[in-house]
């Protein structure tokens, strides 16, 4: 298909598609003439993946580039691809929160992981994010003990086991679907928490009614 048709089917403008091509996010099409190329369903799927990662998951293009490279790398194992994803999602707030505060929270999170029976090493990247959350809460006067997150951790563990069961059912080798699910299931978990929050806020804090 021509780039105009690719734009029509994907719902993405031609200038944006050309930007993806220049940035290496989208592989080049098959040249058919001067300044012309033919594109396939593979390009359409890649554009939809990019848009999903940016618009639904809220990732920046730098993170998307790392994730796409991990999916495309045939020598990279699924476990390694998950590690790339964790790094792409990680944001370092040490400079804002103060290294001492983050270091303190980091130790508490490591103790939590050990109490849950999780390896400190394998939980490292997620643990860093949780440490920054703890330090951030405390810097804003919202005190929270790390033990509060035990129930979060247990629920998350059950969800991840179910997620990885899906990967196993596919043979445990398809990186693309596994990585996409990992990103979007995280978004879904956040959305479900928001739905539950809205429901229970309405129950606990009903609108005042005029009699």
C-alpha positions in Angstrom: 0.0 0.0 0.0 1.1 3.6 -0.5 1.8 5.8 2.4 -1.5 7.6 1.9 -3.3 4.3 2.3 -1.2 3.5 5.3 -2.2 6.8 6.8 -5.9 6.1 6.1 -5.9 2.7 7.6 -3.9 3.6 10.7 -5.5 6.9 11.4 -2.1 8.5 11.6 -1.1 11.5 9.5 1.4 11.1 6.7 3.8 13.6 8.3 3.7 11.6 11.5 4.4 8.4 9.6 7.4 10.1 7.9 8.6 11.1 11.3 8.4 7.5 12.6 10.4 6.5 9.5 13.1 9.1 10.1 13.4 8.2 13.7 13.8 4.5 12.9 10.6 3.5 14.8 9.1 2.3 11.6 11.1 0.2 9.1 11.5 1.5 5.6 9.0 0.5 2.9 9.9 -1.4 -0.2 11.1 1.2 -2.8 8.9 1.4 -5.9 10.3 4.6 -7.5 11.8 7.9 -6.7 10.6 9.1 -3.3 8.0 6.3 -3.3 7.7 3.1 -1.4 5.2 0.3 -0.7 4.1 -0.6 2.8 2.6 -3.8 4.2 0.4 -5.0 7.1 3.7 -5.2 9.1 4.0 -1.4 8.9 0.3 -1.0 9.9 0.8 -3.3 12.9 3.9 -1.4 13.9 2.2 2.0 13.7 -0.7 0.7 15.9 1.9 -0.6 18.4 3.7 2.7 18.5 0.4 4.6 19.0 -0.8 2.2 21.7 2.5 2.6 23.6 2.4 6.4 23.4 -1.3 7.2 23.7 -2.6 4.5 26.0 0.5 3.6 28.0 1.8 7.2 27.9 5.4 6.3 27.1 7.7 8.8 25.4 9.3 8.0 22.1 12.7 7.2 23.7 11.1 4.4 25.8 9.1 3.2 22.8 12.3 3.0 20.7 14.0 0.8 23.4 11.0 -1.5 23.6 10.7 -1.9 19.9 14.4 -2.7 19.6 14.0 -5.4 22.2 11.1 -6.9 20.4 13.0 -6.9 17.1 16.2 -8.3 18.5 16.1 -12.0 17.7 19.0 -12.8 19.9 17.3 -11.3 23.0 15.5 -13.7 25.2 12.0 -12.9 26.6 13.5 -12.5 30.1 16.0 -10.0 28.8 13.2 -8.1 26.9 11.3 -7.8 30.2 14.4 -6.2 31.7 14.6 -3.7 28.9 11.0 -2.9 29.4 11.6 -2.3 33.2 14.4 0.0 32.4 12.4 1.9 29.8 9.6 2.5 32.3 12.0 3.5 35.1 12.3 7.2 36.1 15.0 8.4 38.5 13.8 11.0 41.0 16.8 10.9 43.3 17.8 14.5 42.5 14.4 15.8 43.3 13.7 13.8 46.4 17.3 13.6 47.8 19.5 10.6 47.7 19.4 10.0 51.5 15.6 9.8 51.5 15.6 7.5 48.5 18.4 5.3 50.0 16.4 4.9 53.2 13.2 4.0 51.3 15.2 1.6 49.1 16.3 -0.5 52.1 12.7 -0.7 53.4 11.5 -1.9 50.0 14.3 -4.5 49.8 13.2 -5.8 53.2 9.6 -5.9 52.0 10.7 -8.0 48.9 12.5 -10.4 51.2 9.5 -10.7 53.5 7.4 -11.6 50.5 9.9 -14.2 49.4 11.0 -12.3 46.3 14.6 -12.0 45.2 16.1 -8.6 45.9 18.0 -8.8 42.6 15.1 -9.8 40.4 12.8 -7.1 42.0 15.4 -4.4 41.7 13.9 -2.1 39.0 10.3 -2.2 40.4 11.8 -1.8 43.8 13.5 1.4 42.7 10.2 2.9 41.6 8.5 1.9 44.8 11.4 3.5 46.8 10.8 6.7 44.9 7.1 6.5 45.6 7.8 6.1 49.4 10.3 8.9 49.4 8.0 11.1 47.4 5.1 10.5 49.8 7.2 11.4 52.8 8.6 14.5 51.2 5.0 15.8 50.8 4.1 15.0 54.4 2.0 11.9 53.4 3.6 9.4 55.8 3.2 5.8 54.7 4.9 2.7 56.0 6.3 0.3 53.5 4.2 -2.5 55.1 1.1 -0.8 53.7 2.1 -2.0 50.3 2.0 -5.7 51.3 -1.6 -6.1 50.1 -0.7 -4.4 46.9 2.2 -6.8 46.4 0.1 -9.9 47.0 -2.5 -8.8 44.6 0.1 -7.9 42.0 1.8 -11.3 42.4 -1.5 -13.1 41.6 -2.0 -10.9 38.5 1.5 -11.4 37.2 1.3 -15.2 37.6 -1.9 -15.2 35.6 -0.2 -12.9 33.0 2.8 -15.2 32.6 0.5 -18.2 32.3 -0.8 -16.6 29.1 2.8 -16.3 27.9 3.5 -20.0 28.7 0.3 -21.0 26.8 1.9 -19.3 23.7 5.1 -21.3 24.1 7.0 -18.6 26.1 8.9 -17.3 23.1 6.8 -14.6 21.4 8.2 -11.3 22.8 5.9 -8.9 21.0 2.6 -10.0 22.6 4.2 -10.6 25.9 5.7 -7.1 26.1 2.6 -5.4 24.9 0.5 -7.3 27.5 3.0 -6.3 30.2 2.7 -2.7 29.4 -1.1 -2.6 28.9 -1.9 -4.8 31.8 -0.1 -2.3 34.0 -2.4 0.4 32.5 -5.4 -1.8 33.1 -4.4 -2.4 36.7 -4.2 1.4 37.2 -7.6 1.9 35.5 -9.2 -0.7 37.7 -7.8 0.9 40.8 -9.2 4.2 39.6 -12.6 2.6 39.0 -12.6 1.1 42.5 -11.4 4.4 44.0 -14.3 6.3 42.3 -16.8 3.8 43.5 -15.7 3.8 47.1 -15.2 7.6 47.3 -18.8 7.9 46.2 -19.9 5.5 48.9 -17.9 7.2 51.7 -18.4 10.8 50.7 -21.8 11.0 49.2 -22.9 14.3 47.6 -24.9 16.6 49.9 -28.5 16.5 49.0 -31.0 19.3 49.8 -34.1 18.0 51.5 
